[in-house]
Structure formats: structure tokens, C-alpha cells
Amino acid sequence: MGFTMAIDGPAGAGKSTIARLAGEKLGLIYIDTGAMYRAVACYFVENNINPDDCEEVKKACDSIVITIDYCDGVQQVLLNGRNVTPLLRGEATGKMASRVAKLGDVRTKLVSLQRDMAGKERIIMDGRDIGTCVFPDADIKIYLTASSAVRAKRRYDELVSKGQECNIEEIERDIINRDYEDMNREISPLRQADDAICVDTSDMGIDEVVNTLIKIYEEKNI
Ligand code: DC
């Protein structure tokens, strides 16, 4: 029987880490929808598509085929048959992703793909609109969040551990701006679904958050 656990929340709340780990423990297929928006962004960057030009956007949407595959349990995103997974986390792709995520044509295409992927599978899917738009009838909805200061600190630690120079105030400003963009866009803005359980991870470690999700799942008894 199909089963859907929807995880939504702002950038940097740890959605992908938590959803991947909880998915492994619960035997659910993890689907990262942010990576799909990033793959579309990759096409826009590589082909110099202007997201403000409706005609170009329509043409691009007709030419893009996104497929999801798994390699050792890790999601791979194919853009017109090419594995673009290693390119998705780059700065330019991330910036373009937040622009393409505002476009109706792009959202319609990706939401339909996301719904098709669920079918009879048991999945855990993360994004910004999973509980509100993609699966309004999801079996479990989680809104995963944390204060902007905590999210900035986590991102700062991640960058420092990779040897990158960065400024924590700047990172927090970026996070606040991204929250504003995500929550105030016209189509499918980020918000907590009325029937979602809010998990604030500001004072929680990864294991604690994963265990909280497992407990919620077990209590549902599905
Ligand atoms: O979670 P992320 O940073 O990989 O997401 C990339 C962009 O896509 C980000 O700007 C938010 C957007 N997004 C969205 O609008 N809806 C989703 N379901 C997933 C991501």
C-alpha cells in the first residue's frame, strides 16, 4: 500500500539529512524535490534561458526531461538522460533554482512528476510545498524548522569544515532573505500545512530529530 510522509520547511532546517536518515530507518524511499528544481535551474544556466521570458520558459519546459534514479540508495537526478547530481549544489545553480521555483510552468511539471513517483510506493519526500500542494492528503506531514541563527551557524560550520572562508552574519542575512522569498512567492509559498506537526530543531541534534520522526511514524501505526 502507498504511504507518503511529507517534510516541508525553510532552507537549512536539515530536511534532506533528516528525511534521508529517517527514510533509511523506516524503509521509505527518499525523494529530494529541491534537487529537481536545481536540475531545471542547471538547464536554464547551461542554455542561457532567461526566467523572465515566458516564451523561452515554455520552450525550455517542453525540452526538459527529469528522471530520478538511485545509486546505492542515493538519489541521482538525470537531466535529459545526463546525471547532473554533482552539479546541483553549486552557488549559481542554487540562485537560479530559487528563480525557477517561482515559475508556474516549472512547478506544474515538477509537481506532476512528484505525484507520479509516489504511486504505490512508500516514500518520504522533502521540499517546500509537499504537504500543502503536492500531497494535501499525505499520511504524515512534518514542518521542520529552526531559528535563522541556528540555521546560519550550521551552514557556517559546514563551510568552515570544508575550508571555505565565510561570514556568519552574511549567511544569516541570506537565510532570512531566502525565507522571505520562499514564504512570499505567488505560487505555492512555503507555509506550515494546517495538519502538519511542527518540529523545531533549534535545540536538537540529528539523532534526536530522526527519533522524533520515527516516533511520530510509529504512533500513526500505518
Ligand atoms: O531545498 P533546496 O535548497 O535544494 O531547494 C532549491 C530551491 O527550490 C529553493 O529555492 C526552494 C525551491 N523548492 C521549492 O520551491 N519547492 C520544493 N518542493 C522544493 C524546493
Residues whose N, C-alpha, C, O or C-beta is under 5 A from the ligand:
A	BS01	DC	T33 G34 A35 Y37 G94 A97 S98 A101 D126 G127 R128 D129
